Amino acid sequence: MTTQTLAPTEVYQGQFGEFTITQSDRTGVIIYRAGLMVAALSFAIGSALVLFKNNPTVFTALTPLYACFSLALGVSLFTIHIYMASLHRMLQIFWAIGSITSVILAISSSEPLALTVYNHPITLFGVGFIFVALTGIYFKEAFCFNRLETKVLTLIVPLLLLGHLVRILPTQAETILLGIWAALFLVFALRKTVQVIPADIGDKSVFTYLEEQRLAKV
């Protein structure tokens, strides 16, 4: 008879005590990164259709790609590890507002969703919330891991959307910014696939401490 020996669980020293990383934690990180990859690929494909096809019919194909992007982003927002629960919830709410607005516009408008948003920048006051949530992820990753691509994305996304909203950016500038956004989003998602998993989980003792503080105030 052979016996199997389980590998000892690694114990990490956090700011407020020791903690371990479970298989559930690791699965959550994998799902978070998979969501980012799907969102990045959907966004890149949609951007490429706009930038290189130069055909009005491609706008119809952008709606399902955008839906895929939105769903994948939502999955990432529900599995991301953020110490501040209020910030985490706020990003989720922003995503929900943007997604619901997008669905309403897609159903009510006679033209493809992308054209509706492009021709009527005021719709960004609703749809734009989904990109605010995405920028929140970029900012979190830039702050935690000092990634160059996410630092640039944190600036580019609001610059492009606000620039289009107030109509101060020429079409060529918007095209360049969109291309950079799509490329760096892919770079970001690809680099996440090779990052060690515990880094995305963070210091679990901080989560425990913050939860205890919240309960103590109840």
Secondary structure by P-SEA (a helix, b strand, c coil): cbbbbccccbbbbcccbbbbbcaaaaaaaaaaaaaaaaaaaaaaaaaaaaacccccccccaaaaaaaaaaaaaaaaaaccccccaaaaaaaaaaaaaaaaaaaaaaaaccccaaaaaaaccccccccaaaaaaaaaaaaaaaaacccaaaaaaaaaaaaaaaaaaaccccaaaaaaaaaaaaaaaaaaaaaaaacccccccccaaaaaaaaaaaaaac
